[in-house]
Amino acid sequence: MTAVQSPSREPLSIRPEQRRAARVLGGITLIAMAVSIWVEFVGLAPVVISDDAAVTAASLAGAAQTLRLSAVLLFACFISDVAVGVAAYVVLSPVGRGLALLGVLFRVANAALLSASALALIIALRLVSDAPYLDAFPVEQQQALARLLMGVRADTMSFGWVFLGLGQAVFAWLWFRSRYIPRALAVLGMGASLALALIPLTALARPEIGQAVGIAYMAPMFLYEVALGLLLVTRGLRRA
């Protein structure tokens, strides 16, 4: 009997809308990365988060205008997360429609949580303002609530990173399967994404671990997203 050989896997074709979506994905990723870095290291840099509620409140009040601009820019970045998810779906759904949809849902959940973190910042700024209606609350209570909201903001962002990491891990797996980008870059993406998802959860359970790690665990994701963004903008997708 003659053995029946299974046909070899044919390369995935790349449609024009996939190419356009890939460039949009790369462009938004690079812009959002640049804006978020400015916000975190310039816009939010003057804020001192202290266990002393009065110190934190004074720091917030002293940088109120910059912080409001930072909050607006953060909202724009978080809205762009939805656009990134949709663009990634257009590119990667031919590889795995169900997984691509799951990745979009994770990105939407990430955008919602991170938007809530920016809202917490806005509410904290209201509490340290000179609005007349705040006279109903003692100053110490206003300061304590503002400090509490900054803690809520940090925890909400941690949960947002979990959903972001899960969404990026799903997309990185689809990038790996598609061969639209170098597989080594996709492997970096999977590792960086899992770190982004798991380390914040670990830090919430064991705060001392979070203090020891700091934000170093985000470095691989930064490298991955910058490399992916540049690749998609300059070269676009390639055939398998």
ZATILUM-854755 format. One record per residue (C-alpha): residue number from 1; residue in three letters; x, y, z. Coordinates in Angstrom, 1 decimal. Layout:
REM residues N
+-----+------+--------+--------+--------+
! pos ! code !      u !      v !      w !
+-----+------+--------+--------+--------+
! NUM !  ALA !      X !      Y !      Z !
...
+-----+------+--------+--------+--------+
REM end
This chain:
REM residues 240
+-----+------+--------+--------+--------+
! pos ! code !      u !      v !      w !
+-----+------+--------+--------+--------+
!   1 !  MET !    0.0 !    0.0 !    0.0 !
!   2 !  THR !    1.2 !    3.5 !   -0.8 !
!   3 !  ALA !    1.4 !    5.7 !    2.3 !
!   4 !  VAL !   -0.8 !    8.8 !    2.1 !
!   5 !  GLN !    1.2 !   11.9 !    2.9 !
!   6 !  SER !   -0.5 !   14.8 !    4.5 !
!   7 !  PRO !   -0.2 !   18.0 !    2.5 !
!   8 !  SER !    2.4 !   20.4 !    3.8 !
!   9 !  ARG !    1.2 !   23.5 !    5.5 !
!  10 !  GLU !    0.9 !   26.3 !    2.9 !
!  11 !  PRO !    2.1 !   29.8 !    3.8 !
!  12 !  LEU !   -0.6 !   32.1 !    5.0 !
!  13 !  SER !   -1.5 !   34.7 !    2.4 !
!  14 !  ILE !   -1.5 !   38.4 !    3.5 !
!  15 !  ARG !   -4.4 !   40.5 !    2.5 !
!  16 !  PRO !   -4.1 !   44.3 !    1.9 !
!  17 !  GLU !   -6.3 !   45.1 !    5.0 !
!  18 !  GLN !   -3.9 !   43.0 !    7.1 !
!  19 !  ARG !   -0.9 !   45.1 !    5.9 !
!  20 !  ARG !   -2.7 !   48.3 !    6.6 !
!  21 !  ALA !   -3.8 !   47.2 !   10.1 !
!  22 !  ALA !   -0.2 !   46.0 !   10.9 !
!  23 !  ARG !    1.1 !   49.5 !   10.1 !
!  24 !  VAL !   -1.6 !   51.1 !   12.2 !
!  25 !  LEU !   -0.8 !   48.7 !   15.0 !
!  26 !  GLY !    2.9 !   49.6 !   14.8 !
!  27 !  GLY !    2.3 !   53.3 !   14.7 !
!  28 !  ILE !   -0.1 !   53.5 !   17.6 !
!  29 !  THR !    2.1 !   51.2 !   19.7 !
!  30 !  LEU !    5.1 !   53.5 !   19.2 !
!  31 !  ILE !    3.2 !   56.7 !   19.9 !
!  32 !  ALA !    1.4 !   55.3 !   22.9 !
!  33 !  MET !    4.7 !   54.1 !   24.3 !
!  34 !  ALA !    6.4 !   57.5 !   23.9 !
!  35 !  VAL !    3.4 !   59.3 !   25.5 !
!  36 !  SER !    3.2 !   56.9 !   28.5 !
!  37 !  ILE !    6.9 !   57.2 !   29.1 !
!  38 !  TRP !    6.6 !   61.0 !   29.2 !
!  39 !  VAL !    3.7 !   60.8 !   31.6 !
!  40 !  GLU !    5.3 !   58.4 !   34.0 !
!  41 !  PHE !    8.8 !   59.9 !   34.1 !
!  42 !  VAL !    8.0 !   63.6 !   33.5 !
!  43 !  GLY !    4.3 !   64.3 !   34.2 !
!  44 !  LEU !    4.0 !   62.2 !   37.3 !
!  45 !  ALA !    7.6 !   62.7 !   38.5 !
!  46 !  PRO !    6.9 !   65.6 !   40.8 !
!  47 !  VAL !    4.4 !   63.6 !   42.8 !
!  48 !  VAL !    5.6 !   62.3 !   46.2 !
!  49 !  ILE !    3.5 !   59.4 !   47.4 !
!  50 !  SER !    4.2 !   59.3 !   51.1 !
!  51 !  ASP !    2.7 !   57.4 !   54.1 !
!  52 !  ASP !    2.1 !   61.0 !   55.4 !
!  53 !  ALA !   -1.2 !   61.9 !   53.8 !
!  54 !  ALA !   -0.5 !   65.6 !   54.2 !
!  55 !  VAL !    2.8 !   65.4 !   52.2 !
!  56 !  THR !    1.0 !   63.4 !   49.4 !
!  57 !  ALA !   -1.8 !   65.9 !   49.3 !
!  58 !  ALA !    0.5 !   68.9 !   49.1 !
!  59 !  SER !    2.5 !   67.2 !   46.4 !
!  60 !  LEU !   -0.6 !   66.6 !   44.3 !
!  61 !  ALA !   -1.9 !   70.2 !   44.8 !
!  62 !  GLY !    1.5 !   71.6 !   43.8 !
!  63 !  ALA !    1.5 !   69.7 !   40.5 !
!  64 !  ALA !   -2.2 !   69.8 !   39.7 !
!  65 !  GLN !   -2.0 !   71.3 !   36.2 !
!  66 !  THR !    0.7 !   68.9 !   35.0 !
!  67 !  LEU !   -1.2 !   66.0 !   36.6 !
!  68 !  ARG !   -4.4 !   66.9 !   34.8 !
!  69 !  LEU !   -2.6 !   66.9 !   31.5 !
!  70 !  SER !   -1.0 !   63.6 !   32.3 !
!  71 !  ALA !   -4.4 !   62.1 !   33.1 !
!  72 !  VAL !   -5.8 !   63.3 !   29.7 !
!  73 !  LEU !   -2.8 !   61.8 !   27.9 !
!  74 !  LEU !   -3.2 !   58.5 !   29.9 !
!  75 !  PHE !   -6.9 !   58.3 !   28.9 !
!  76 !  ALA !   -5.8 !   58.8 !   25.2 !
!  77 !  CYS !   -3.2 !   55.9 !   25.6 !
!  78 !  PHE !   -5.8 !   53.6 !   27.2 !
!  79 !  ILE !   -8.3 !   54.3 !   24.4 !
!  80 !  SER !   -5.6 !   53.5 !   21.9 !
!  81 !  ASP !   -5.3 !   50.1 !   23.6 !
!  82 !  VAL !   -8.7 !   49.2 !   22.1 !
!  83 !  ALA !   -7.6 !   50.3 !   18.7 !
!  84 !  VAL !   -4.4 !   48.2 !   19.1 !
!  85 !  GLY !   -6.6 !   45.2 !   19.9 !
!  86 !  VAL !   -8.8 !   45.7 !   16.9 !
!  87 !  ALA !   -5.8 !   46.1 !   14.6 !
!  88 !  ALA !   -4.2 !   43.0 !   16.0 !
!  89 !  TYR !   -7.4 !   41.1 !   15.4 !
!  90 !  VAL !   -7.5 !   42.1 !   11.8 !
!  91 !  VAL !   -3.9 !   41.0 !   11.3 !
!  92 !  LEU !   -4.0 !   37.8 !   13.3 !
!  93 !  SER !   -7.6 !   36.5 !   13.0 !
!  94 !  PRO !   -6.7 !   34.4 !    9.9 !
!  95 !  VAL !   -4.2 !   32.6 !   12.1 !
!  96 !  GLY !   -6.7 !   31.9 !   15.0 !
!  97 !  ARG !  -10.0 !   33.8 !   15.1 !
!  98 !  GLY !  -11.0 !   32.6 !   18.6 !
!  99 !  LEU !   -7.6 !   33.4 !   20.2 !
! 100 !  ALA !   -7.4 !   36.8 !   18.4 !
! 101 !  LEU !  -10.9 !   37.6 !   19.8 !
! 102 !  LEU !   -9.7 !   36.6 !   23.3 !
! 103 !  GLY !   -6.7 !   38.9 !   22.9 !
! 104 !  VAL !   -9.0 !   41.8 !   22.0 !
! 105 !  LEU !  -11.2 !   41.1 !   25.1 !
! 106 !  PHE !   -8.1 !   41.1 !   27.3 !
! 107 !  ARG !   -7.0 !   44.4 !   25.8 !
! 108 !  VAL !  -10.4 !   46.0 !   26.3 !
! 109 !  ALA !  -10.4 !   44.9 !   30.0 !
! 110 !  ASN !   -6.9 !   46.4 !   30.3 !
! 111 !  ALA !   -8.1 !   49.7 !   28.9 !
! 112 !  ALA !  -11.1 !   49.8 !   31.3 !
! 113 !  LEU !   -9.0 !   49.2 !   34.4 !
! 114 !  LEU !   -6.2 !   51.6 !   33.4 !
! 115 !  SER !   -8.9 !   54.2 !   32.6 !
! 116 !  ALA !  -10.2 !   53.7 !   36.1 !
! 117 !  SER !   -6.7 !   54.3 !   37.5 !
! 118 !  ALA !   -6.6 !   57.7 !   35.7 !
! 119 !  LEU !  -10.0 !   58.5 !   37.0 !
! 120 !  ALA !   -8.7 !   57.8 !   40.6 !
! 121 !  LEU !   -6.0 !   60.4 !   39.9 !
! 122 !  ILE !   -8.6 !   63.0 !   38.8 !
! 123 !  ILE !  -10.7 !   62.4 !   41.9 !
! 124 !  ALA !   -7.6 !   62.7 !   44.1 !
! 125 !  LEU !   -6.9 !   66.1 !   42.5 !
! 126 !  ARG !  -10.4 !   67.2 !   43.3 !
! 127 !  LEU !   -9.9 !   66.4 !   46.9 !
! 128 !  VAL !   -6.9 !   68.6 !   47.2 !
! 129 !  SER !   -8.4 !   71.5 !   45.3 !
! 130 !  ASP !  -10.0 !   74.6 !   46.9 !
! 131 !  ALA !  -13.6 !   73.7 !   45.8 !
! 132 !  PRO !  -16.1 !   75.2 !   48.2 !
! 133 !  TYR !  -18.1 !   72.0 !   48.6 !
! 134 !  LEU !  -15.0 !   70.3 !   50.2 !
! 135 !  ASP !  -15.5 !   72.5 !   53.3 !
! 136 !  ALA !  -17.9 !   69.9 !   54.5 !
! 137 !  PHE !  -15.0 !   67.6 !   55.1 !
! 138 !  PRO !  -12.1 !   68.1 !   57.6 !
! 139 !  VAL !   -8.8 !   68.8 !   55.9 !
! 140 !  GLU !   -7.3 !   65.7 !   57.4 !
! 141 !  GLN !  -10.0 !   63.6 !   55.9 !
! 142 !  GLN !   -9.6 !   65.1 !   52.4 !
! 143 !  GLN !   -5.9 !   64.4 !   52.6 !
! 144 !  ALA !   -6.4 !   60.8 !   53.8 !
! 145 !  LEU !   -8.9 !   60.2 !   51.0 !
! 146 !  ALA !   -6.5 !   61.6 !   48.4 !
! 147 !  ARG !   -3.7 !   59.3 !   49.6 !
! 148 !  LEU !   -6.1 !   56.4 !   49.6 !
! 149 !  LEU !   -7.0 !   57.1 !   46.0 !
! 150 !  MET !   -3.4 !   57.2 !   44.9 !
! 151 !  GLY !   -3.0 !   53.7 !   46.4 !
! 152 !  VAL !   -6.2 !   52.6 !   44.6 !
! 153 !  ARG !   -4.7 !   54.0 !   41.4 !
! 154 !  ALA !   -1.5 !   51.9 !   41.8 !
! 155 !  ASP !   -3.5 !   48.7 !   42.6 !
! 156 !  THR !   -5.9 !   49.2 !   39.6 !
! 157 !  MET !   -2.9 !   49.7 !   37.3 !
! 158 !  SER !   -1.4 !   46.4 !   38.6 !
! 159 !  PHE !   -4.6 !   44.6 !   37.7 !
! 160 !  GLY !   -4.6 !   46.4 !   34.3 !
! 161 !  TRP !   -1.1 !   45.1 !   33.6 !
! 162 !  VAL !   -2.3 !   41.6 !   34.2 !
! 163 !  PHE !   -4.9 !   41.8 !   31.5 !
! 164 !  LEU !   -2.5 !   43.6 !   29.2 !
! 165 !  GLY !    0.1 !   40.8 !   29.7 !
! 166 !  LEU !   -2.5 !   38.1 !   29.0 !
! 167 !  GLY !   -3.7 !   39.9 !   25.9 !
! 168 !  GLN !   -0.1 !   40.4 !   24.6 !
! 169 !  ALA !    0.7 !   36.8 !   25.4 !
! 170 !  VAL !   -2.2 !   35.6 !   23.2 !
! 171 !  PHE !   -1.2 !   37.9 !   20.4 !
! 172 !  ALA !    2.5 !   36.9 !   20.7 !
! 173 !  TRP !    1.6 !   33.2 !   20.3 !
! 174 !  LEU !   -0.4 !   34.1 !   17.2 !
! 175 !  TRP !    2.6 !   36.1 !   15.8 !
! 176 !  PHE !    4.7 !   33.0 !   16.5 !
! 177 !  ARG !    2.3 !   30.7 !   14.6 !
! 178 !  SER !    1.9 !   33.1 !   11.7 !
! 179 !  ARG !    5.6 !   33.8 !   11.0 !
! 180 !  TYR !    4.5 !   37.3 !   10.0 !
! 181 !  ILE !    7.4 !   38.5 !   12.3 !
! 182 !  PRO !   10.6 !   36.8 !   13.3 !
! 183 !  ARG !    9.9 !   34.0 !   15.6 !
! 184 !  ALA !   12.6 !   35.1 !   18.1 !
! 185 !  LEU !   10.7 !   38.4 !   18.5 !
! 186 !  ALA !    7.5 !   36.5 !   19.1 !
! 187 !  VAL !    9.2 !   34.3 !   21.8 !
! 188 !  LEU !   10.4 !   37.5 !   23.5 !
! 189 !  GLY !    6.9 !   38.8 !   23.4 !
! 190 !  MET !    5.5 !   35.7 !   25.0 !
! 191 !  GLY !    8.0 !   35.8 !   27.8 !
! 192 !  ALA !    7.7 !   39.5 !   28.4 !
! 193 !  SER !    3.9 !   39.3 !   28.4 !
! 194 !  LEU !    3.7 !   36.5 !   30.9 !
! 195 !  ALA !    6.1 !   38.4 !   33.2 !
! 196 !  LEU !    3.8 !   41.5 !   32.9 !
! 197 !  ALA !    0.8 !   39.4 !   33.8 !
! 198 !  LEU !    2.3 !   37.3 !   36.7 !
! 199 !  ILE !    4.6 !   39.6 !   38.5 !
! 200 !  PRO !    1.9 !   42.2 !   39.5 !
! 201 !  LEU !   -0.3 !   39.4 !   40.9 !
! 202 !  THR !    2.7 !   38.1 !   42.9 !
! 203 !  ALA !    3.4 !   41.6 !   44.1 !
! 204 !  LEU !   -0.2 !   42.1 !   45.3 !
! 205 !  ALA !    0.0 !   38.9 !   47.3 !
! 206 !  ARG !    3.6 !   39.5 !   48.5 !
! 207 !  PRO !    4.3 !   43.3 !   48.5 !
! 208 !  GLU !    7.9 !   42.8 !   49.5 !
! 209 !  ILE !    8.5 !   41.0 !   46.2 !
! 210 !  GLY !    7.0 !   44.0 !   44.3 !
! 211 !  GLN !    9.3 !   46.4 !   46.2 !
! 212 !  ALA !   12.3 !   44.3 !   45.4 !
! 213 !  VAL !   11.5 !   44.0 !   41.7 !
! 214 !  GLY !   10.2 !   47.6 !   41.1 !
! 215 !  ILE !    9.4 !   48.2 !   37.5 !
! 216 !  ALA !   12.3 !   46.2 !   36.1 !
! 217 !  TYR !   10.0 !   43.4 !   35.0 !
! 218 !  MET !    8.5 !   45.9 !   32.4 !
! 219 !  ALA !   11.8 !   46.2 !   30.5 !
! 220 !  PRO !   11.3 !   43.1 !   28.3 !
! 221 !  MET !    7.9 !   44.3 !   27.3 !
! 222 !  PHE !    9.3 !   47.7 !   26.5 !
! 223 !  LEU !   11.9 !   46.1 !   24.2 !
! 224 !  TYR !    9.3 !   43.9 !   22.6 !
! 225 !  GLU !    6.8 !   46.6 !   21.9 !
! 226 !  VAL !    9.3 !   49.0 !   20.5 !
! 227 !  ALA !   10.9 !   46.4 !   18.3 !
! 228 !  LEU !    7.5 !   45.1 !   17.1 !
! 229 !  GLY !    6.2 !   48.7 !   16.4 !
! 230 !  LEU !    9.4 !   49.6 !   14.4 !
! 231 !  LEU !    9.2 !   46.4 !   12.5 !
! 232 !  LEU !    5.6 !   46.8 !   11.5 !
! 233 !  VAL !    5.9 !   50.5 !   10.6 !
! 234 !  THR !    9.1 !   50.1 !    8.5 !
! 235 !  ARG !    8.8 !   46.6 !    7.0 !
! 236 !  GLY !    5.3 !   45.5 !    7.6 !
! 237 !  LEU !    4.2 !   41.9 !    7.4 !
! 238 !  ARG !    6.2 !   39.2 !    5.6 !
! 239 !  ARG !    5.1 !   36.0 !    4.1 !
! 240 !  ALA !    5.8 !   32.8 !    6.0 !
+-----+------+--------+--------+--------+
REM end
